[in-house]
């Protein structure tokens, strides 16, 4: 852990996103699903797996809904130039004002050519967004470690951490203070049998144990070589992809809120996510108050 001070409560400046949202690969999100998620009370849809700025699905998702926010989680700065991201932001902001958040990230050294000094590249990317008129509150960063998290605090609306735990959320809230957006992603498996649940979790979450930035962050929180060596120990899999009954899953999600998050982006593992999200919606609503 990074800090010793007591937790600070999350602020009220980020209500546009709601307490709970849904993270899903952008290529699998449909307008019909976005409409239903809005009706169920989810505040944001997070488009994962690096949607390109020229992806043709953005407008249809907004048009199918009335007020739900949509964010990228994340646009990969190595494959999408800052100008293209800025053009995307301005286009969507003009058509659907106040509903789009441009989430940006540095990708992974394992997959991105030219991956050197990602911090400096992020700074330069934000400089270009400034020049293009993208406001601070219209963008956020995928942040894990304290250096990029500080950059997120100082130059964006906040952070979109991925593959983390409530302990990480607690540390970021202390670093951020009360007014910076903190919206961690949380994988869940709605399955009571531990072995079946872990099999499902490893099919998705185990992949990330091959990526240095996630592994290094998990090490900061007490996971050792045995835990983070693919396909991952039961201990680490249960931490990054909790399983259980609907009530147990709702408790695991809201643990991030209790640790100081403003919002939790829920990624349901194990096939069609809508049945689980329908089940979870009233349980989460009851816990959000």
C-alpha positions in Angstrom: 0.0 0.0 0.0 1.1 3.6 -0.7 -0.4 5.6 2.1 -1.1 5.5 5.8 -3.7 8.3 6.3 -7.4 7.5 6.9 -9.7 7.2 3.9 -11.4 10.3 2.5 -15.0 10.0 1.3 -15.7 10.2 -2.4 -16.9 13.6 -3.5 -20.2 14.6 -5.1 -18.7 16.1 -8.3 -19.1 13.0 -10.5 -22.8 12.2 -10.3 -23.2 12.2 -14.1 -21.7 8.7 -14.2 -24.0 7.2 -11.5 -22.7 4.8 -8.8 -22.6 1.8 -11.2 -21.8 1.2 -14.8 -21.0 -1.7 -17.2 -17.7 -2.4 -18.8 -17.9 -4.4 -22.0 -15.8 -4.9 -25.2 -17.0 -2.2 -27.5 -17.5 -4.6 -30.4 -20.2 -6.5 -28.4 -22.2 -3.6 -27.1 -25.6 -3.1 -28.9 -28.0 -0.1 -28.9 -30.7 -2.4 -27.4 -28.4 -3.4 -24.5 -27.5 0.3 -23.8 -31.2 1.2 -23.7 -32.0 -1.6 -21.3 -29.0 -0.8 -19.1 -30.2 2.8 -18.8 -33.7 1.5 -17.8 -32.1 -0.8 -15.2 -30.5 2.2 -13.6 -26.8 1.8 -14.7 -25.3 5.2 -15.1 -22.5 4.6 -17.7 -21.5 2.1 -20.3 -17.7 1.7 -20.6 -16.5 0.7 -24.1 -13.5 -1.6 -23.6 -10.8 -3.2 -25.7 -9.4 0.0 -27.1 -12.2 1.3 -29.4 -10.7 3.4 -32.2 -11.7 7.0 -32.6 -13.3 6.2 -36.0 -15.4 3.3 -34.6 -18.8 3.6 -36.2 -20.8 2.5 -33.2 -20.7 5.5 -31.0 -23.6 7.4 -32.4 -26.0 4.5 -32.4 -25.3 3.8 -28.7 -26.0 7.4 -27.7 -29.1 7.6 -30.0 -30.6 4.5 -28.4 -30.6 6.1 -25.0 -31.6 9.3 -23.3 -29.2 10.1 -20.5 -26.7 7.3 -19.9 -23.1 8.3 -20.1 -20.7 6.5 -22.4 -16.9 6.4 -21.9 -14.0 4.7 -23.6 -12.0 2.4 -21.4 -9.7 3.0 -23.0 -8.6 4.6 -26.2 -5.0 3.4 -26.7 -2.7 6.4 -27.2 -0.2 4.4 -29.3 -2.8 3.5 -31.9 -5.1 6.5 -31.8 -3.5 10.0 -32.3 -4.5 12.7 -30.0 -6.0 14.7 -32.8 -8.3 11.8 -33.7 -9.4 11.5 -30.0 -10.0 15.3 -29.8 -12.1 15.2 -32.9 -14.1 12.3 -31.5 -14.7 14.2 -28.2 -15.9 17.4 -29.9 -18.1 15.5 -32.3 -19.9 13.5 -29.6 -20.0 16.5 -27.2 -21.7 18.6 -29.8 -24.3 15.9 -30.6 -24.8 14.4 -27.1 -23.6 17.1 -24.6 -22.3 16.1 -21.3 -22.6 12.3 -21.9 -19.2 11.3 -23.2 -15.9 10.7 -21.3 -12.7 10.2 -23.3 -10.8 7.5 -21.4 -7.1 7.3 -22.4 -4.5 4.7 -21.6 -0.9 3.7 -22.4 -1.6 0.2 -23.5 0.9 -2.6 -22.8 4.6 -2.9 -23.7 3.9 -6.5 -24.7 1.6 -5.5 -27.6 2.4 -1.9 -28.6 5.2 -1.0 -31.0 7.3 1.9 -29.8 6.2 1.5 -26.2 8.9 3.7 -24.5 8.5 6.1 -21.6 4.7 5.8 -21.5 4.5 8.5 -18.8 6.1 11.1 -21.1 3.9 10.0 -24.0 0.8 10.5 -21.8 1.9 14.0 -20.9 2.5 14.8 -24.5 -0.9 13.3 -25.4 -2.6 15.5 -22.8 -0.8 18.5 -24.1 -2.2 17.9 -27.5 -5.7 17.5 -26.1 -5.3 20.8 -24.3 -4.3 22.5 -27.6 -7.3 20.9 -29.3 -9.7 22.2 -26.6 -10.6 19.0 -24.9 -11.5 20.1 -21.3 -9.9 18.5 -18.2 -13.3 17.2 -17.1 -13.9 15.5 -20.5 -11.1 13.0 -20.2 -9.7 10.4 -17.8 -6.7 8.1 -17.6 -6.3 4.4 -17.0 -4.1 4.7 -13.9 -2.6 2.1 -11.6 0.6 3.4 -10.0 1.0 6.6 -8.1 2.8 8.5 -10.9 0.2 8.1 -13.5 -2.6 8.5 -10.9 -1.2 11.9 -9.9 -1.2 12.9 -13.6 -4.8 11.8 -13.8 -5.7 13.9 -10.7 -3.9 17.0 -12.0 -4.8 17.0 -15.6 -8.0 15.0 -16.1 -11.3 14.3 -14.5 -9.8 11.3 -12.8 -8.8 7.6 -13.1 -10.2 4.5 -14.6 -8.3 1.7 -12.8 -8.5 -1.8 -14.2 -7.9 -5.2 -12.6 -7.6 -3.8 -9.1 -8.9 -4.3 -5.6 -10.7 -2.1 -3.0 -7.4 -1.6 -1.2 -6.0 0.0 -4.4 -9.2 2.1 -4.6 -8.6 3.2 -1.0 -5.1 4.4 -1.7 -6.1 6.3 -4.8 -8.9 8.1 -2.9 -6.3 9.3 -0.4 -4.1 10.5 -3.2 -7.0 12.2 -5.0 -8.8 13.9 -2.2 -12.6 14.1 -2.4 -13.2 15.7 -5.8 -11.4 13.6 -8.4 -13.3 10.9 -10.3 -12.4 7.4 -9.3 -14.1 4.7 -11.3 -12.4 1.3 -10.9 -13.4 -1.7 -13.0 -14.5 -4.9 -11.2 -14.8 -8.3 -12.8 -17.5 -10.6 -11.3 -18.7 -14.2 -11.8 -22.3 -14.9 -10.8 -21.6 -18.5 -9.9 -21.7 -20.1 -6.4 -19.5 -23.1 -7.2 -15.9 -22.0 -6.6 -14.3 -24.3 -9.1 -16.7 -23.4 -11.9 -16.4 -19.7 -11.0 -12.6 -19.8 -11.1 -12.5 -21.6 -14.4 -14.7 -18.9 -15.9 -12.6 -16.1 -14.3 -9.3 -17.6 -15.5 -10.6 -17.6 -19.1 -10.6 -13.9 -19.0 -8.8 -12.5 -16.0 -5.9 -15.0 -16.3 -4.8 -13.3 -19.5 -3.9 -10.1 -17.7 -1.4 -12.0 -15.6 0.8 -12.0 -18.7 1.0 -8.1 -18.7 3.6 -6.5 -16.6 1.7 -3.4 -15.5 -1.1 -5.4 -13.9 1.2 -7.9 -12.3 3.4 -5.1 -10.9 0.4 -3.5 -9.4 -0.9 -6.7 -7.8 2.5 -7.2 -6.2 2.1 -3.8 -4.5 -0.9 -5.3 -2.8 0.6 -8.4 -1.3 0.3 -10.9 -4.1 3.5 -12.9 -4.6 5.1 -14.9 -7.5 2.9 -17.9 -6.9 -0.2 -15.8 -7.0 0.6 -13.9 -10.2 2.2 -16.7 -12.3 -0.4 -17.6 -15.0 -3.0 -18.9 -14.7 -3.0 -17.3 -11.2 -3.6 -18.7 -7.7 -7.1 -19.1 -6.4 -6.3 -16.2 -4.0 -5.6 -13.7 -6.8 -8.4 -14.9 -9.0 -10.9 -14.6 -6.2 -9.6 -11.0 -5.5 -9.8 -9.7 -9.1 -12.9 -11.6 -10.1 -15.1 -12.3 -7.1 -17.8 -15.0 -7.3 -20.8 -16.1 -5.4 -24.5 -15.4 -4.9 -26.0 -12.2 -6.2 -25.8 -10.6 -2.7 -22.2 -11.6 -2.4 -21.4 -10.1 -5.8 -23.2 -6.9 -4.9 -21.2 -6.7 -1.7 -17.9 -7.2 -3.6 -18.8 -4.4 -6.0 -19.9 -2.0 -3.4 -16.7 -2.6 -1.5 -15.1 -0.2 -3.9 -17.6 2.5 -2.9 -16.9 1.9 0.7 -13.2 2.3 -0.1 -13.8 5.7 -1.7 -14.8 5.1 -5.4 -17.4 7.4 -7.0 -18.4 4.7 -9.4 -17.7 1.0 -10.2 -17.6 -0.3 -13.8 -18.9 -3.9 -13.6 -17.5 -6.5 -16.0 -19.6 -9.7 -15.8 -17.7 -12.8 -16.9 -19.2 -16.0 -18.3 -21.2 -15.3 -21.4 -24.2 -13.0 -21.8 -23.9 -10.3 -19.2 -27.5 -9.0 -19.3 -29.1 -11.6 -17.1 -26.6 -11.0 -14.3 -26.9 -7.3 -14.6 -30.7 -7.5 -14.4 -30.3 -9.6 -11.2 -27.8 -7.2 -9.7 -29.5 -3.9 -10.5 -32.0 -3.8 -7.6 -29.4 -5.2 -5.1 -26.9 -2.5 -6.1 -29.5 0.2 -6.0 -30.4 -0.8 -2.4 -26.7 -0.6 -1.4 -26.0 2.7 -3.1 -28.1 4.7 -0.7 
